[in-house]
C-alpha cells in the first residue's frame, strides 16, 4: 500500500500543478478531492472544501436548481467537455460572485460513482465580451449624438465634424453631390472639404463598390436609413446613413457617417481568436485529465495489488512467487516515469525552455547503443534489425536525437506483436542523417493518420495500449527544432514506417 507521503506527491502532481480548479465529488455532491487552484478561486482552504458540498459553492437562489441538475447527471452520467457545458455563477467564501465554466467527467470507484469537475474562472473572458459590447454601444451613442448636434447647430456641427476621428461626416444632395464633408481622415490624406463640396461622391469611390453604395443611398431617399460595412483593400469601413428632411417632410439630403473601423475589427478578431484558442486549450485540458486519470490509475493499481500479494507471500513463506510481482512493480514504476517524462518534455517545449546543444557525436555508436537498449525491452521473439552506413560522426543535439529515436523505436515495439520484426536503418550522408524505422505491427487507421502528431492524440486501434498521446508530438517538435522533417507510411495490420531526415 502506498505511504501517505507518496499519495501526497501524486496528488500534488495531478492536482496542484493544474492551472484550473479540480474537484472530485460523489453523487451527493460531497467533495472528496480539491486542488489549490479551486481553493484560491473560491477563497476557502482545501481542508474547508473537503468538508463541503459542491452546492454550497453556488448562490443560494441557484442551489435548488443545481441539485436537480446534479441528480439528473447522476442518473445519466456522460462526459461534458469544456465549451459544451454551462456558464455558472459561483460564490466565494466572502460572498463575492465569480463567473465560472465547468467541464464534467465521471468514473466509478467500486460501486460508487465519482464526478470530476474542471472549473475555469471566466472573469477575464466575460470582461472582454463586455468591453466589446461597450465599444459598440459607445460608437452607436457617439453617432447619434453627432447627428443631433448637427441638426441643432451648423456651427457646432462643423466643429465636431472637422475633429471626427478615423473617418468623415458627409451630407449629399439628391444627385449625390457633396453639400458638406469634414473629418480627420480628409486631412490625413491631404484633402480639404472645400475641394470636395459640389463634386459627385460616387466618382470619388472605387468602381468595384460604387454600384452597391449607390443602391443603398437611393434607399435612404425612400426612407430606408441603413448601416453597413465595406472592405476596400485591407481597410474596413462602417457607413451609417440617415435621411434629412426639409420643412415639408421630404427627404432631400443624406447624412452619411463613414468611419474606418480597421483597428476595431482587428481587436474583435483578436478577441475571437483568443476565445477560440481558450476553447481549444480547455478541450486539451479535458482530454489530459481524462487520459491522465486512466494512465496513472492502472500502474498504481498494479503496484498496490502486487504489494498486497507480497505481504501475503511473506506470511506464507512463498518466496518463489515474489519475483513476478517485483517485476510488475518495476514495470509500473517505469511506465509512470515515462508518463512524467512526456509531461515534463512537452511542458518545457511549450514554455520555450528547450535549447539546442549541438556537439560532434560518434553517431553510429550512439544509435547502436539506443537500439541495443530497446532490444532488451522488446517483447518475446521480437528482433530489431539494425543497419548503419556512411560516416560515423555527426553534429547534433544528443539528447533530442536520443528522444526521437527512443520514442519511434519504443512505439514500433509497443504496437507490434510478439515474434514480429522491427528494422532500424540509418544513413549518414553528406547532406545529413536519415533514419528509417519500420515495423510489422498494427498500423495506423487511415482516418487517424492526419492527427498523429497532435497532443494527446491516440489512434482508435491503440486506445487499449498504454500511452499518453504525447510521444509523437514531442518527436515532431524536436525534429522541427533540428530543422529536420518527419513523415510516415502506414497500413492497418501491415505495419508502419517512420522516416526522419536531419540536415548537417
N, C-alpha and C positions, 0 to 999 in steps of 0.2 A: 504494500500500500504506500502511496506517495506521502512523503512527510508534508507537514503544514508549510514549511518554508518553500518546498518545491511547488506546492499549489499556488502559493503567493506569487512566485516568479512567473508561473504560467498565466495567472490572471492578469498580472501587470503587463505582460507582453500582449495578450489578446484584447484587453480592455483599456488599460491606461494609456497605451500608445495611440489609440483611436482618436481622431480629431473630432469626432462627433459623439453624441451621447449614446450609450448602450445600456439597455435594461433587459433582464430576463425575469419574466413573471409567470406564475401559474395561471390556470384557467379562471381562478377567482380574482386575479389582478394583484395578488400579493407579490411584492418584489423579492426575488431571490438573489439576484446579482445586479450590480450597478457600477459603472466606471466613474472616474473622477470628473470627466467632462460633463456628464449629466448632472453630477452633484453641483458643479460650478454653474451650470445653466440654470438650475432651479434654486440655488442658494442654500442647499442642505449639505450636510456631510454624508459620506457614503453610508456610515452606520445608521444615520437617521432614515435614509432611503430604504434600507433593508428592513425597517420596521413599518414601512408604509404600504399602502395600496396605490396602484397607478391612478385610480380615480381621483385621489386627493391632489394630484398634480394638475388638475383641470379646475376652472372656475366652478363655483357651486351650481350655477344655473345650467352647466353642461354635463354635470356628473351623472344625472339620471339617464340622460340620452346616451352617454358613453357606456354605462352599464349595459344598456340594450345592445349597443354595437359590439361590445366585448362578448356578450353571451351568444350573439349571432355568429361571431367569428369562431367561438369555441365549438359550436355545432357544425360549422362547415369551414374548417381551417384551410387556408391557402396562402401561398406566397404573394405578398403585395409589395412590389418594388417601389423604390423612391421615384416620384414623378407620377405614380398611379395611385397614390394614397390620398389622405385627406389633409387639408390645411387646418390646423387646430390652434387654439389659444391655450397655452399653458399658464400656470400661475406659480410664481416664485414663493419662497418662504416668506418674503417681506410683503407679499400681496401684489407685487407688480406683475403685469401680464407680459408674456413673451410669445410671439408667433412661432410656431414650430411646424415641421413636416415630418411624418412618421412613415417608415418602411417596416413591414412585419414579415417574419418568417416563424416557423414553428418546428419543434422536434419533440420526440417522445422519450421520456426518461423512465423506462419501465412502463408502468400503466399510466403514468402522469404526463399530460401534455404541457409542454413549456412553450411560451411565446417569447421570441427575441425581437426587440424593437430597436431600430436605428433611428435616433432622434436628432434632427438638424434644426438649429436656430436659424430661421429665415428672416431675421430682423433686417439684415442688410439688403436682402432682395426686395422686401416689402418697401423699404425706404427708397430704393432705386425706382420701383414701379410708381411710387407716389411722386417722386421727383419728375419723372417723365410726364405723368398726368398733370402735375402742377405747371410744368413748362408749357404744355399745350393750352391749358386754361389761361395762363398768363398771356400767351400770344393772342388768343381769341379776344381776351379782355382789352388788350392794347389796341387791336384793330378797331374794336367797337368804340373805344374812347377817341381814337383819332378821327373816325368818321363823324361822331357827334360834334367834335370841336371844329371840324371843317365846315359843317353846316352853320354853326353859330357865329363864326367869325373868320372872314377871309384872311385877315392879318394873322390871327393865331394859327390858322390852317397852314399858311406858308411857312411860318416859323417852325412849326412842328415837322412839316413835310421835308423841309430842307435838311433837317437833322435826323430824318428817319433812317435807322441803321439797316445795313445789309439789304438794301432794296430801294424801290421807288414807289411814290404815290402818284397816280396818273388820273386825269379826267379827260374823256374823249367826247366828241360830239357824235351826231348820228352817222357821220361819214368816217368815223374812227380817226379823226384828226385830233392832235393834242390840243387841249384847251389849257391844261395845266400839267406840269410834271416837276417833281422835286424828289430829292433823296440823296443819301450819301453815295450810293452806287454811281450816280451820274458823275460826281466829282472824282471818284476813284478812277473812272475810265476817261477822265479829261473832257467830259461833255457838260455843257451848261443847259439850263432849262430854256433859255432864250433861243438856243439853237434848234430845239425840237418843237416848240409851240408853233402850231399851224401846219406841221407836217403830218403825214399819214402814219399812224402807228404800225399798221400791218407791213409797210415797206421797210420797217426798221428791224423786223424779226426774221429768222431763217425761214426759207420756203418750206422746209420739212414740217414745221409746226404751225405754219400760217393758217392753213385751212381749218385745223382743229380750233385754234383760238378764235378765228372769225365766227365760226359756228356758235361757240359758247357766248361770245359778246352779243351776237344777234338775239340770242335767247334772253339776255338781260334787258334789252329794249322791250321785250314782250312780258316783262315782269318776273323773269326766272333768275333771281340772284343765285350766284353759284360760287363754289370754291373748288379749285382743282390744282393738281400738281403736274409739273412738266420737268423733263430732264433734257438738258441740252449739253452735249459733250459730256463732261464729268460733273456738271453742276445741277443741283436740284432747286426748283423754284416752286413757291406756293403763291397762287393767284387767287385773291378774294375780290369778287366783283359785286357792286351794288348799283342799282338804277337810281338816278337822281331826277326828281320830278320838278316841273315848273309850277307856276301858281294854279294852272288848270288841272294839275294832277297827271299830266302826260310826261312820260319818261323821255327826256331829250338829251341826257348825258349819262355817262357811265363813270363811276369811280372804281378804279382798279388799284388794289394794293399788291404790288409784286415784291416778294421777299425771297432772297437767296437763303435757303434752309439747308445748304450742303453740310454745314457743321452740325446742325441738329440731327440730320439724317445719319451722319457718321456716328454721332453719340448714341442714337437709338440702336443702330446696328451693333455697336459695341455692347450695349446692354443685352440685346438679343443673343449675341454670340456668347456673352458671359453666362447668361441663363442656360443656354444650350450646353455649354461646357460644364456648368454646375450640375445639370441634369445627368450628363454622361458620367461625370465623376461620381455622382450618387449611385448610379447604376453599377459602376465598377465596385464601389464600396459594398453594395448589397451582395454582389457576386462574390466578393472577397470574404465577407462574413459567412456566407453560405458554404463556400469552399473550405475555409479555414476550420469552421466548426466540425466539418466532416473529417478533414485530413488530420487534424490533431486528435480527434476523439478516437480514431481507430488504433493508432500505435499506442496511445495511452491505455486504452482498454486491454491491449495485448500485454503491456508491461504489468498492469495490475493483476491480470489473471495468472500470468507466469509467476509473479511474486507469491501469490496466494498458494499456487501449487508447490512452489519451492519450500514454503513453510511446512506444508503437509508432508513433503518428502523428507524433511529434516526429522519430523516426528516418526515417520515410517522407516527412516534409515534407508531410503531408496535412492542411493547416490547415482545409480546408472541412468536414472531418468532426468537428472538435473541438467546435463549439457545441452539438451534440446531446448530447454527453457531459457538457459543463459544466452544461447544463440538467438532466440526470439527477442529477448530484451535488447541485445546488442543491435539487431536489425532494426528494431523500432526506434532506438535512440539515433541510429544513423539516418533513418528516414526523417525524424524530427529535425536533426541537424541540417539535412538537405533542404527541408522546408524553410527553416530560418535563414539559411544562406541565400535562398532565392529571394526571400522578402528583403533581406539586407542589401542584396545586389541591386534590385530594382529601385529601392529607396535611394541608394547612392547615385544611381544613374539619373533618376528624376530630379534629384537635388543638385546635379552638376558637380558632385564630389569625386567623380572618377576622372583621373588624369592619365594620359599616356606616359609610359615609362619604357621607351624602347632601349634595347640592348642587343648586341650581337650574340646569337644563340647557336649552339650545336643543335639545329632543328631536328635532325634525324634522331639523335639520342633522346631529345625531349619527347617527341611524338611517340617514339618506340616505347619509352617508359610509361606514357599515359595508356597506350594500348595494352601493355603488359599488366598494368594495374586493373584494367577493366576485364581482362581475361580471367582474373581471379574471382570476380563477382558475377561472371557470366552464368547463365542457367545451365542445367545439366545437358551435356552434349553440344553446347554452343561453342563454335570455334571462330575466332577472329583472324581473318587472313589479312596480314599487313604487308604492304609493299611500298618501297620508297625509291625514288630515282632523282638524280640531279645533285646539285651542290649540297653540302652538309650544313652550311651556315646560312642564317637569315636574320635580319634585324627587325624586331617587332617587340610588342609588349608581351612578355612571357605569361603573365597572369591572365590576360584577356584570351590569348591563344589557348591556354590550358582549359579555361572555362568553355570556350567554343567547342573544342574537340571533345571534352569530357561530357558536355551536355548532349551533343549529337550522338556520341558513341553509347552513352548510357540509355538514350532513347531507343537506339537500334536494338540494344539488348532487351530492354524492358518490353518493347512492343513486338518482340519476336517470341516464338515458342521454343521449347526445348529441342535440341538437336538441329536447329536451324542455323545457317551460317551468316556471318557478317564480314564485309570486306571494307578495309580502310586503305585507300590508295592515295599516296602523297607524291606530288611532282614539284620539285624545286627548280624553276626555270629562271631565266634572266629577268623576265617581266615580274616575277613574284612567286607566290606559293599557291598551289592548287590542292585542295583537299576534297576527296570524294568518299562518302560513307554510304554503303549500300547494304540493305538487309532483305530478308525473305519474310518479313513479318506481316502484321495485319493490314498495313497500308492505311491511307487516309481517304475517307469518303470524298467524292468529287465535290459535293456541296459544301464541304468544310474547308477545302484547300485554300480559298482566298482569305480565310481568317486565321490561319495557323500561327502568324506572328503577333497576334493581338494579345493583350494582357488578360490573363486568367482564362483564355480560351482552351477548351478541351474538345477534341473531335468526338462525335457521337459514339464511335466504337471503342473509345478509350475511357469512358466515364467510370467504369468499374476498376480501372487500373490506377494505382496511386500516382499522384502528381498534382502540381499547383497550377499548371497552365501558364507558368512564368518562364520556363526554361528557354523556349524558342524565342520569346520576346527579348530576353537578356542576350541570347546569341545574336539576334538580328541587330540589336543596338551596338554590341561590341564590334561586330563586323563593320557597321557603318562608321564607328569611331576609328577603325583602322583603314578607312577609305576603301573597303572591300565590297564584294557583292555576295549574296547567298541566294540560292534557288533550290528547287526540289522537283522531282517527278515521282508520282506515286499512283499505284493501282490497288484498290481494296483486295486484300487476301493474297496479293502477289509481292508486296514489298515496297520500299521507299528508298530513293537515292537523294541525298543532300550534297550539293556542290558549293564549295566556298572558294573564292578567289581573293587573295590579299596581295596588293601590289607592293613592289620593293620600295 
